[in-house]
Amino acid sequence: MVIGLPRSRTTWMANWLTTTSTLCLHDAISTHTQAELDSYPTSRKFGISETAIFHLGSKLNAHPAKKLIIHRPIQEIYKSIGRPIPFPNADCLLREIKGLHIEYKDINSRAEEIWMHLIGSKFDSKRFNVLSGMNVQPNFEGLKPQNQKVIRTWLGM
């Protein structure tokens, strides 16, 4: 489980942590219940990367998933998104979560440590280096109801 505030590379982390043997969903709590995520139908090692879960500290601490908590200075987040986030005490809440705590600026230099903590298998530095140069952003606009016709087409409906 990757936990961070917006603009802390959670979308990118979900992409990096998804391979042929692993699956990491980004911001899945907006579409799935905890029970659905805990029993997600996949044969791959499964996890989530979330920006809206940090305020569930004690509940997160009780969950057996390995956790990575990303810390990015609030002022950098404000600057990146162009406005304050509605939780001024968010970093304090992040610090209460038990797991591997990483500063945003240290993700690349600690990538192998992160991989081993969350995945526990051989770290692919070549793949990491290719992906680390990518700017991965979520496409929330693509999920709006006006695209139901496109979704139905993809689903063969």
N, C-alpha and C positions, 0 to 999 in steps of 0.2 A: 504494500500500500504506500503510495506516494502522496504526501500531504503538503500543500503549500498555498500561498495566496495567489491571486491572479498575477500574471506576468512573472511567474517564478519557474517557468519551463515545465509546467505540469503536462501540457499538451505534447511538448517535445519528448518528455520522459515516457509518456504512454506509447508514442511511436517507437522510441528506442527499445523499450521493454517488450515490444511485440515482435516475436520471431516465429519460426516454424514450430518451436516447442513451448513458446510462452504467449500469453495474451494479456494485455493491459488496456482496460477501457478508461477513457477520459471522461470525467464528470458524470459517471454512471449513476450517482445517487439522485440525479434529476429524473431518471427514467426507470430505475429499479429500486425495489425495497431491499433492506438488508438481507432478508430471507432469500430473495431471488439471487442476490449477488453471492451469498454463501453457498448456494447450490447451483451456480451458473453451469449450464450444460456444455462443458468442454473437456477434452482429454489433455489439454495443455496446462502448464502451470499458469495460474490465473491471478490477476491483481487489478487494482484500480489506481488511478492517478486523479486526485481531487483538489479542487479549489474551494469547495463549499462545505467542507466537513470538519474544519479545524476547531469549531466551537463545540464539538462533541467529545472533548477531551477524555473524561472518565469512561465513556462508552467505548472510545477508540482504544484506550489502555486495556480494557477488559477483553478486546478482540484478540485472538491468537495470531493474526497476520503480522508478518514482519513489516516494520514501518520505516520509511525514510521521510524526514521532516525537513523541508527546504525553507531557509530563512533568507529573505531579501529585505533590505531596508525599506521601510514604509514610504519614505520620500521618493525613492526610485520607482516604486510601484505607482504612486500618485502621478509622477512625471510621465510614466509610460502610458497610463490609461487616461491621463488628462483630467482626473478628478480624484478626490479622496474616496477611499473605500469606506463602506458604512460601519466598519468595525475597527475603531482606532486602537483597541487593545488586542488586536489579532495576534501580534507577535508574542505577547505574553501567553495567550492561549496556546499557540504553537509550542512554546517552550515547556508546557505542562504535559505534552504527549511523549510517551516513552518510545524510544526507537533511536535510529541513527540520525543525528542532527547535522545538517550540512549547510554551510553558507552558499548562497546562490553563486557567488563568484568562484567557488571552489568545486563546482560540479565537474568540470572537465578534468581538473587535476586529481580528483578523487573518484573518477568514473569506475575504475576497477574495484575499488572498495565498495562502492554503491552496488555494482553488479553482483559481487560476491555476497553482500548482505541480503539483497532481495532475491536473487536467482540461485546463487550457489553453484553455478556451473562455469565452465571455461569462458573467460572474458575475451571477446573478439575485438581487439583494438583497431583493426582495419575498418570494420563495420562502424565502430564508434566514431572514428575519425571522419568517415564519409558523412555520417548523420550529424555530427556536431556542427557542421557548417550550414545546416538547413534551418530556415526559419519556419517552424510549423505552428500554424494558428488554427483554432477551432472554427468550424463553419456553422455557427448557430443560425444564420439566415437560411441555410439550406434545409433546416428542420421545421420551418414554419408550415402551418396547415395549407397554404396555397400551393405547396408542392406535392400534395397528396396524389395527384394524377401521375406525376413522375414516379413517386414511390410505388404506386400500384403497378405501373408498367414494369419497373424493375422486379417486382415480386410476381409478375405474370398474372395479375388479377384483371 
